[in-house]
Amino acid sequence: MAKKPPPRSKKNDNGRRTKKKVSVLTSDKIDYIDYKDVNLLKRFVSDRAKVRARRVTGNDTQQQAEVARAIKNAREMALLPYTTRVTTQRNNRGRDRGDRGDRGPRDNAPRDEEKTDAEAPAEATDAPTDNGEATPEEVAAVVEATEES
């Protein structure tokens, strides 16, 4: 009979075994996961409000299912957010939008002495602004209409 090949080793197995992560639930001896216990549930949620994986939290399959169900119930009851918006400042890398560096101005861009009408400052108009307040002319018209009736 043919000899059995030796078992394959993992690619990154260099003699070190990684220690299995211990679950918070087992270390704190928590039996029941309550959806109202927001402080406990936040430990299983990322900063963007995503449920963390089992390999990150150390939960076993049953614990992970209970945690996921409790998080979903807490979200439904508005105790936990579905998502959290994370805003980051975009990096301009030292560039200004109008700055062309050492390349000079663009050929089709008007120069300072050649201002176009579109770039000229708009003059103030007498058109009423819609800010919710009546102009004095509108108030006078309403007063005249009420006095006549």
Secondary structure, 3 states (H helix, E strand, C coil): CCCCCCCCCCCCCCCCCCCCCCCHHHHCCCCCCCCCCHHHHHCCECCCCCECCHHHHCCCHHHHHHHHHHHHHHHHCCCCCCCCCCCCCCCCCCCCCCCCHHHCCCCCCCCCCCCCCCCCCCCCCCCCCCCCCCCHHHHHHHHHHHHHC
